[in-house]
Amino acid sequence: MSELVRIIAASLVDHPDSVEVREIEGSQSVIIELKVAPEDMGKVIGKQGRIAKAIRTVVKAAATKENKRVVVEIVQ
């Protein structure tokens, strides 16, 4: 899952080298933290959060195949 988020985020930003993805395994779910350069934050979130919502939707669809619950958080 984290590799999927990394590929999507790297394709959206101007500085793909600064994309960091951390996966935190919980008892019932997986949290994926996405961190990008401050100037790329708007590109990952999008207008009214549309791109962030789309990233979450794609990851949730992929996680459903593996019967997991995944939460994507965009951190600064």
MMTF fields as JSON, N, C-alpha, C and O atoms, coordinates in Angstrom:
{
  "mmtfVersion": "1.0.0",
  "mmtfProducer": "UNKNOWN",
  "numBonds": 303,
  "numAtoms": 304,
  "numGroups": 76,
  "numChains": 1,
  "numModels": 1,
  "chainsPerModel": [1],
  "groupsPerChain": [76],
  "chainIdList": ["A"],
  "bondAtomList": [4, 2, 8, 6, 12, 10, 16, 14, 20, 18, 24, 22, 28, 26, 32, 30, 36, 34, 40, 38, 44, 42, 48, 46, 52, 50, 56, 54, 60, 58, 64, 62, 68, 66, 72, 70, 76, 74, 80, 78, 84, 82, 88, 86, 92, 90, 96, 94, 100, 98, 104, 102, 108, 106, 112, 110, 116, 114, 120, 118, 124, 122, 128, 126, 132, 130, 136, 134, 140, 138, 144, 142, 148, 146, 152, 150, 156, 154, 160, 158, 164, 162, 168, 166, 172, 170, 176, 174, 180, 178, 184, 182, 188, 186, 192, 190, 196, 194, 200, 198, 204, 202, 208, 206, 212, 210, 216, 214, 220, 218, 224, 222, 228, 226, 232, 230, 236, 234, 240, 238, 244, 242, 248, 246, 252, 250, 256, 254, 260, 258, 264, 262, 268, 266, 272, 270, 276, 274, 280, 278, 284, 282, 288, 286, 292, 290, 296, 294, 300, 298],
  "bondOrderList": [1, 1, 1, 1, 1, 1, 1, 1, 1, 1, 1, 1, 1, 1, 1, 1, 1, 1, 1, 1, 1, 1, 1, 1, 1, 1, 1, 1, 1, 1, 1, 1, 1, 1, 1, 1, 1, 1, 1, 1, 1, 1, 1, 1, 1, 1, 1, 1, 1, 1, 1, 1, 1, 1, 1, 1, 1, 1, 1, 1, 1, 1, 1, 1, 1, 1, 1, 1, 1, 1, 1, 1, 1, 1, 1],
  "groupList": [{"groupName": "MET", "atomNameList": ["N", "CA", "C", "O"], "elementList": ["N", "C", "C", "O"], "formalChargeList": [0, 0, 0, 0], "bondAtomList": [1, 0, 2, 1, 3, 2], "bondOrderList": [1, 1, 2], "singleLetterCode": "M", "chemCompType": "L-PEPTIDE LINKING"}, {"groupName": "SER", "atomNameList": ["N", "CA", "C", "O"], "elementList": ["N", "C", "C", "O"], "formalChargeList": [0, 0, 0, 0], "bondAtomList": [1, 0, 2, 1, 3, 2], "bondOrderList": [1, 1, 2], "singleLetterCode": "S", "chemCompType": "L-PEPTIDE LINKING"}, {"groupName": "GLU", "atomNameList": ["N", "CA", "C", "O"], "elementList": ["N", "C", "C", "O"], "formalChargeList": [0, 0, 0, 0], "bondAtomList": [1, 0, 2, 1, 3, 2], "bondOrderList": [1, 1, 2], "singleLetterCode": "E", "chemCompType": "L-PEPTIDE LINKING"}, {"groupName": "LEU", "atomNameList": ["N", "CA", "C", "O"], "elementList": ["N", "C", "C", "O"], "formalChargeList": [0, 0, 0, 0], "bondAtomList": [1, 0, 2, 1, 3, 2], "bondOrderList": [1, 1, 2], "singleLetterCode": "L", "chemCompType": "L-PEPTIDE LINKING"}, {"groupName": "VAL", "atomNameList": ["N", "CA", "C", "O"], "elementList": ["N", "C", "C", "O"], "formalChargeList": [0, 0, 0, 0], "bondAtomList": [1, 0, 2, 1, 3, 2], "bondOrderList": [1, 1, 2], "singleLetterCode": "V", "chemCompType": "L-PEPTIDE LINKING"}, {"groupName": "ARG", "atomNameList": ["N", "CA", "C", "O"], "elementList": ["N", "C", "C", "O"], "formalChargeList": [0, 0, 0, 0], "bondAtomList": [1, 0, 2, 1, 3, 2], "bondOrderList": [1, 1, 2], "singleLetterCode": "R", "chemCompType": "L-PEPTIDE LINKING"}, {"groupName": "ILE", "atomNameList": ["N", "CA", "C", "O"], "elementList": ["N", "C", "C", "O"], "formalChargeList": [0, 0, 0, 0], "bondAtomList": [1, 0, 2, 1, 3, 2], "bondOrderList": [1, 1, 2], "singleLetterCode": "I", "chemCompType": "L-PEPTIDE LINKING"}, {"groupName": "ALA", "atomNameList": ["N", "CA", "C", "O"], "elementList": ["N", "C", "C", "O"], "formalChargeList": [0, 0, 0, 0], "bondAtomList": [1, 0, 2, 1, 3, 2], "bondOrderList": [1, 1, 2], "singleLetterCode": "A", "chemCompType": "L-PEPTIDE LINKING"}, {"groupName": "ASP", "atomNameList": ["N", "CA", "C", "O"], "elementList": ["N", "C", "C", "O"], "formalChargeList": [0, 0, 0, 0], "bondAtomList": [1, 0, 2, 1, 3, 2], "bondOrderList": [1, 1, 2], "singleLetterCode": "D", "chemCompType": "L-PEPTIDE LINKING"}, {"groupName": "HIS", "atomNameList": ["N", "CA", "C", "O"], "elementList": ["N", "C", "C", "O"], "formalChargeList": [0, 0, 0, 0], "bondAtomList": [1, 0, 2, 1, 3, 2], "bondOrderList": [1, 1, 2], "singleLetterCode": "H", "chemCompType": "L-PEPTIDE LINKING"}, {"groupName": "PRO", "atomNameList": ["N", "CA", "C", "O"], "elementList": ["N", "C", "C", "O"], "formalChargeList": [0, 0, 0, 0], "bondAtomList": [1, 0, 2, 1, 3, 2], "bondOrderList": [1, 1, 2], "singleLetterCode": "P", "chemCompType": "L-PEPTIDE LINKING"}, {"groupName": "GLY", "atomNameList": ["N", "CA", "C", "O"], "elementList": ["N", "C", "C", "O"], "formalChargeList": [0, 0, 0, 0], "bondAtomList": [1, 0, 2, 1, 3, 2], "bondOrderList": [1, 1, 2], "singleLetterCode": "G", "chemCompType": "PEPTIDE LINKING"}, {"groupName": "GLN", "atomNameList": ["N", "CA", "C", "O"], "elementList": ["N", "C", "C", "O"], "formalChargeList": [0, 0, 0, 0], "bondAtomList": [1, 0, 2, 1, 3, 2], "bondOrderList": [1, 1, 2], "singleLetterCode": "Q", "chemCompType": "L-PEPTIDE LINKING"}, {"groupName": "LYS", "atomNameList": ["N", "CA", "C", "O"], "elementList": ["N", "C", "C", "O"], "formalChargeList": [0, 0, 0, 0], "bondAtomList": [1, 0, 2, 1, 3, 2], "bondOrderList": [1, 1, 2], "singleLetterCode": "K", "chemCompType": "L-PEPTIDE LINKING"}, {"groupName": "THR", "atomNameList": ["N", "CA", "C", "O"], "elementList": ["N", "C", "C", "O"], "formalChargeList": [0, 0, 0, 0], "bondAtomList": [1, 0, 2, 1, 3, 2], "bondOrderList": [1, 1, 2], "singleLetterCode": "T", "chemCompType": "L-PEPTIDE LINKING"}, {"groupName": "ASN", "atomNameList": ["N", "CA", "C", "O"], "elementList": ["N", "C", "C", "O"], "formalChargeList": [0, 0, 0, 0], "bondAtomList": [1, 0, 2, 1, 3, 2], "bondOrderList": [1, 1, 2], "singleLetterCode": "N", "chemCompType": "L-PEPTIDE LINKING"}],
  "groupTypeList": [0, 1, 2, 3, 4, 5, 6, 6, 7, 7, 1, 3, 4, 8, 9, 10, 8, 1, 4, 2, 4, 5, 2, 6, 2, 11, 1, 12, 1, 4, 6, 6, 2, 3, 13, 4, 7, 10, 2, 8, 0, 11, 13, 4, 6, 11, 13, 12, 11, 5, 6, 7, 13, 7, 6, 5, 14, 4, 4, 13, 7, 7, 7, 14, 13, 2, 15, 13, 5, 4, 4, 4, 2, 6, 4, 12],
  "groupIdList": [1, 2, 3, 4, 5, 6, 7, 8, 9, 10, 11, 12, 13, 14, 15, 16, 17, 18, 19, 20, 21, 22, 23, 24, 25, 26, 27, 28, 29, 30, 31, 32, 33, 34, 35, 36, 37, 38, 39, 40, 41, 42, 43, 44, 45, 46, 47, 48, 49, 50, 51, 52, 53, 54, 55, 56, 57, 58, 59, 60, 61, 62, 63, 64, 65, 66, 67, 68, 69, 70, 71, 72, 73, 74, 75, 76],
  "secStructList": [7, 2, 2, 2, 2, 2, 2, 2, 2, 2, 2, 2, 1, 1, 7, 4, 4, 4, 7, 3, 3, 3, 3, 3, 3, 7, 1, 1, 7, 3, 3, 3, 3, 3, 3, 7, 7, 4, 4, 4, 2, 2, 2, 2, 2, 7, 4, 4, 4, 2, 2, 2, 2, 2, 2, 2, 2, 2, 2, 2, 2, 2, 2, 2, 2, 6, 6, 7, 7, 3, 3, 3, 3, 3, 3, 7],
  "xCoordList": [0.801, 0.0, 0.852, 0.558, 1.898, 2.714, 3.412, 3.614, 3.772, 4.418, 3.439, 3.831, 2.181, 1.149, 1.01, 0.935, 0.975, 0.87, 2.106, 1.995, 3.279, 4.525, 4.514, 4.906, 4.075, 4.049, 3.066, 3.38, 1.887, 0.877, 1.376, 1.288, 1.899, 2.353, 3.541, 3.606, 4.474, 5.66, 5.285, 5.956, 4.222, 3.81, 3.09, 2.961, 2.626, 1.888, 2.77, 2.446, 3.865, 4.648, 5.807, 6.184, 6.364, 7.531, 8.827, 9.811, 8.839, 10.035, 9.766, 9.527, 9.802, 9.479, 10.479, 10.158, 11.686, 12.684, 12.326, 12.788, 11.509, 11.164, 9.912, 9.473, 9.344, 8.151, 8.568, 9.424, 7.944, 8.209, 6.891, 5.88, 6.917, 5.726, 6.1, 7.074, 5.303, 5.538, 4.285, 3.177, 4.462, 3.332, 3.347, 4.344, 2.24, 2.117, 1.034, -0.135, 1.436, 0.499, -0.183, 0.481, -1.499, -2.26, -2.893, -2.675, -3.666, -4.3, -5.414, -5.613, -6.147, -7.26, -7.095, -7.831, -6.137, -5.985, -4.523, -3.66, -4.276, -2.942, -3.046, -3.935, -2.136, -2.095, -0.905, 0.218, -1.154, -0.087, 0.062, -0.868, 1.248, 1.535, 2.306, 3.337, 1.81, 2.435, 2.984, 2.27, 4.262, 4.916, 5.583, 6.328, 5.32, 5.915, 6.539, 6.37, 7.254, 7.853, 6.74, 5.661, 6.99, 5.937, 5.334, 4.132, 6.148, 5.616, 4.774, 4.043, 4.87, 4.082, 2.807, 2.024, 2.6, 1.447, 0.127, -0.769, 0.002, -1.224, -1.52, -2.68, -0.469, -0.658, -1.165, -1.899, -0.781, -1.213, -2.638, -3.406, -2.975, -4.305, -5.323, -6.423, -4.971, -5.88, -6.931, -7.044, -7.698, -8.756, -9.84, -10.37, -10.156, -11.17, -10.89, -11.81, -9.611, -9.225, -9.576, -9.606, -9.839, -10.274, -9.199, -9.496, -7.961, -6.89, -6.599, -6.384, -6.59, -6.373, -7.476, -7.21, -8.699, -9.824, -9.676, -9.982, -9.208, -9.009, -7.909, -8.037, -6.834, -5.756, -6.295, -6.016, -7.066, -7.648, -8.583, -8.601, -9.354, -10.286, -9.543, -9.932, -8.482, -7.696, -7.053, -7.057, -6.503, -5.84, -6.858, -6.58, -8.03, -9.067, -9.533, -9.797, -9.632, -10.027, -8.985, -9.33, -7.72, -6.648, -6.624, -6.343, -6.914, -6.898, -8.06, -7.947, -9.165, -10.323, -10.001, -10.506, -9.167, -8.758, -8.01, -8.081, -7.292, -6.503, -7.226, -6.634, -8.491, -9.297, -8.636, -8.581, -8.14, -7.517, -8.241, -8.906, -8.106, -8.619, -7.423, -6.548, -7.389, -6.23, -6.688, -7.704, -5.911, -6.151, -4.931, -3.801, -5.154, -4.051, -4.098, -5.114, -2.996, -2.881, -1.781, -0.697, -2.069, -1.069, -0.546, -1.292, 0.743, 1.34, 2.35, 2.892, 2.585, 3.555, 4.881, 5.818],
  "yCoordList": [-1.192, 0.0, 1.267, 2.219, 1.275, 2.487, 2.797, 3.962, 1.766, 1.991, 2.629, 3.474, 2.235, 2.828, 4.313, 5.125, 4.675, 6.083, 6.849, 7.982, 6.243, 6.896, 7.188, 8.277, 6.238, 6.412, 7.509, 8.348, 7.505, 8.517, 9.903, 10.841, 10.037, 11.346, 11.852, 13.038, 10.974, 11.396, 11.896, 12.769, 11.348, 11.783, 13.131, 13.789, 13.547, 14.807, 16.008, 17.128, 15.802, 16.915, 17.331, 16.619, 18.512, 19.019, 18.42, 18.329, 18.006, 17.453, 16.009, 15.76, 15.067, 13.674, 13.045, 12.061, 13.601, 13.055, 13.322, 12.611, 14.337, 14.687, 13.963, 14.212, 13.087, 12.345, 11.262, 10.427, 11.293, 10.284, 9.609, 10.275, 8.28, 7.527, 6.591, 5.844, 6.648, 5.792, 4.977, 5.513, 3.704, 2.818, 2.379, 1.85, 2.603, 2.246, 1.181, 1.433, -0.009, -1.125, -1.043, -0.992, -1.032, -1.071, -2.441, -3.333, -2.604, -3.902, -4.174, -5.316, -3.118, -3.316, -2.591, -2.858, -1.676, -0.904, -0.549, -0.766, -0.002, 0.459, 1.957, 2.403, 2.725, 4.165, 4.447, 4.033, 5.144, 5.528, 7.038, 7.784, 7.483, 8.908, 9.356, 8.777, 10.376, 10.931, 12.297, 13.157, 12.495, 13.774, 14.237, 13.48, 15.483, 16.054, 17.397, 17.894, 17.977, 19.294, 20.318, 20.197, 21.322, 22.314, 22.978, 23.24, 23.25, 23.908, 22.962, 23.417, 21.661, 20.676, 20.26, 19.468, 20.781, 20.367, 20.625, 19.781, 21.762, 22.102, 21.168, 20.897, 20.678, 19.765, 18.406, 17.744, 17.988, 16.69, 16.772, 15.814, 17.926, 18.089, 18.461, 17.91, 19.375, 19.778, 20.761, 21.05, 21.27, 22.216, 21.503, 20.476, 22.068, 21.53, 20.075, 19.33, 19.671, 18.328, 17.222, 16.053, 17.561, 16.548, 15.524, 14.334, 15.963, 15.017, 14.116, 12.917, 14.676, 13.87, 12.823, 11.674, 13.218, 12.283, 11.182, 10.021, 11.547, 10.553, 9.559, 8.362, 10.052, 9.159, 8.185, 6.988, 8.696, 7.827, 6.786, 5.638, 7.173, 6.247, 5.118, 3.955, 5.451, 4.433, 3.469, 2.258, 4.0, 3.153, 2.258, 1.087, 2.803, 1.99, 0.862, -0.25, 1.153, 0.114, -0.991, -2.171, -0.616, -1.619, -2.4, -3.599, -1.733, -2.394, -3.366, -4.363, -3.084, -3.969, -5.343, -6.35, -5.391, -6.678, -7.526, -8.754, -6.861, -7.566, -7.642, -8.059, -7.243, -7.246, -6.464, -6.928, -5.28, -4.412, -3.076, -2.701, -2.364, -1.008, -0.078, -0.188, 0.844, 1.724, 3.182, 3.583, 3.953, 5.38, 6.122, 5.832, 7.073, 7.875, 9.248, 9.94, 9.639, 10.956, 11.734, 11.209, 12.987, 13.859, 14.746, 15.543, 14.607, 15.328, 16.353, 16.239, 17.363, 18.386, 18.143, 18.914],
  "zCoordList": [0.0, 0.0, 0.0, -0.723, 0.805, 0.902, -0.427, -0.771, -1.155, -2.463, -3.445, -4.25, -3.383, -4.226, -3.927, -4.85, -2.663, -2.268, -2.722, -3.191, -2.586, -3.005, -4.51, -4.929, -5.313, -6.768, -7.167, -8.011, -6.566, -6.89, -6.502, -7.295, -5.282, -4.803, -5.615, -5.94, -5.944, -6.699, -8.091, -8.642, -8.653, -9.987, -9.946, -10.978, -8.782, -8.667, -8.341, -8.737, -7.636, -7.078, -7.977, -8.908, -7.67, -8.399, -7.871, -8.605, -6.591, -5.958, -5.518, -4.337, -6.45, -6.089, -5.124, -4.458, -5.041, -4.121, -2.659, -1.766, -2.416, -1.045, -0.538, 0.585, -1.335, -0.909, 0.08, -0.213, 1.256, 2.287, 2.657, 2.882, 2.716, 3.095, 4.237, 4.156, 5.302, 6.464, 6.737, 6.755, 6.946, 7.193, 8.656, 9.146, 9.337, 10.751, 10.873, 10.583, 11.305, 11.451, 12.809, 13.845, 12.798, 14.031, 14.192, 13.373, 15.236, 15.473, 14.468, 14.052, 14.073, 13.155, 11.832, 10.883, 11.759, 10.532, 10.293, 11.144, 9.117, 8.733, 8.462, 7.736, 9.048, 8.807, 7.904, 8.194, 6.823, 5.896, 5.983, 5.676, 6.407, 6.515, 5.285, 4.943, 4.63, 3.433, 3.772, 4.287, 3.479, 3.737, 2.452, 1.83, 2.048, 0.841, 1.194, 2.308, 0.249, 0.456, 0.688, 0.108, 1.53, 1.841, 0.603, 0.569, -0.405, -1.607, -2.47, -3.349, -2.229, -2.973, -2.245, -2.769, -1.061, -0.253, -0.978, -0.949, -1.615, -2.335, -3.494, -3.803, -4.131, -5.258, -4.815, -5.549, -3.625, -3.108, -2.541, -2.624, -1.967, -1.383, -2.464, -2.492, -3.335, -4.408, -3.936, -2.745, -4.887, -4.553, -3.765, -4.189, -2.613, -1.703, -1.326, -0.988, -1.386, -0.955, -1.926, -1.542, -3.161, -4.14, -4.46, -4.569, -4.612, -4.945, -3.757, -3.931, -2.549, -1.347, -1.215, -0.861, -1.497, -1.42, -2.465, -2.196, -3.656, -4.711, -4.34, -4.598, -3.737, -3.289, -2.256, -2.318, -1.307, -0.273, -0.878, -0.434, -1.879, -2.524, -3.227, -3.116, -3.945, -4.652, -3.661, -3.879, -2.581, -1.583, -0.873, -0.614, -0.558, 0.085, -0.834, -0.377, -2.125, -3.081, -3.143, -3.196, -3.137, -3.149, -1.842, -1.84, -0.736, 0.567, 0.721, 1.434, 0.061, 0.136, -0.418, 0.078, -1.439, -2.009, -0.988, -1.017, -0.084, 0.927, 2.277, 3.273, 2.312, 3.534, 4.669, 5.808, 4.344, 5.339, 5.358, 4.392, 6.469, 6.573, 6.587, 7.445, 5.628, 5.475, 5.596, 5.029, 6.347, 6.5, 5.952, 6.343, 5.052, 4.506, 5.155, 5.088, 5.782, 6.403, 5.708, 5.453, 5.406, 4.809, 5.927, 6.495, 6.243, 7.362, 6.859, 5.76, 7.704, 7.332, 7.97, 7.761]
}
